[in-house]
Amino acid sequence: MHTTGFQLFFSFALLSVLLPACTPQTLDQKTPVATAEMANRSKQSLDTLQTGRALYIAHCGRCHEHQLPASVSSEDWHIVAPGMAWNAGLNQGDERAVLAYLLAATSH
């Protein structure tokens, strides 16, 4: 069977559309974005929550698999976050921002 240039082009075009749909979402895509609603509900600034989210994505998971915020209870985040922040070398302000984000995203 002889393949034409059009058939090859069509096959590659189809693959370029279908393959991205098969790839897993990145952590950035799966992790809830900090919103004004989350900030109002948690009584935290949106800037703090956005900083916490960025730190969470950048640092949490270097030593283990990332856990999405809602997969852990708020009570457990209060226990786990300080030790993990220390392991990641975060200062207290960054630790507070990460915990604020995790708690806001957990109750989302």
Secondary structure, DSSP 4 states (H G I P E B T S, - for coil): -PPPHHHHHHHHHHHHHHHHHHSPPPHHHHSPPP-HHHHHHHT--HHHHHHHHHHHHHHTTSSS----GGGS-HHHHHHHHHHHHHHHT--HHHHHHHHHHHHHHH--
